[in-house]
C-alpha cells in the first residue's frame, strides 16, 4: 500500500484502507493555534503520513468551515 495516497482523504476512508491493509498506525490530531477559522472537529482528514517504526503515523486535521464573506457568523 502506498501510504502517501492517504493524504487529503477523509479519516473514515483512510482508516478503513489502513485496517484492510494491516499496516500498523497511530494517529495524531493537529489543531490551529488561533481560532481565526472555525473547524468541524467531526470531519477529520489526513494532512500528513510519516514512517514510524514498523508502521506509520497519520496526522489529521479538522475540516475548515467556509463562511460567507462579510457574514463570518453564518455557515455556508
Long-range contacts (C-beta under 8 A, 24 or more apart in sequence): 3-49, 3-56, 4-49, 6-46, 6-49, 6-58, 7-46, 7-47, 7-48, 7-49, 8-45, 8-46, 9-45, 9-46, 10-43, 10-44, 10-45, 11-44, 11-45, 11-46, 11-60, 14-45, 14-46, 14-58, 18-56, 18-58, 23-55, 23-56, 24-53, 24-54, 24-55, 24-56, 25-52, 25-55, 25-56, 25-57, 25-58, 26-52, 26-55, 26-56, 26-57, 26-58, 27-57, 27-58, 27-59, 27-60, 28-57, 28-58, 28-59, 28-60, 29-59, 29-60, 29-61, 29-62, 30-59, 30-60, 30-61, 31-61, 31-62, 37-64, 37-65, 38-64, 38-65, 38-67, 38-75, 39-63, 39-64, 39-65, 40-64, 40-65
